[in-house]
Amino acid sequence: MSLNDTVVLEFLHEHDLELPPKALWANLNRHGHDIGYSTVQLRLSKLEDHDLVEKAESGYYQLSGKGEQWLDDEIGIEEMED
């Protein structure tokens, strides 16, 4: 997990949003997070691999139940290892 992963997860949680990558990137930067678009795309892919975010058919991402548990410290990083 990287700092950017935490930023993305916390942002989706705090704002209760479903967003496509470009809108997520724009809103993160609008709220003071200096993060590149390619970084957002990469981190979303990695977070999806670990089931921390879910991607709808529309291409929008949202925080998953497992992502909520991770933010609430109910599961640790070792539980996300392959």
Secondary structure by P-SEA (a helix, b strand, c coil): ccaaaaaaaaaaaaacccccaaaaaaaaaaacccccaaaaaaaaaaaaaacccccccccbbbbcaaaaaaaacccccccccc
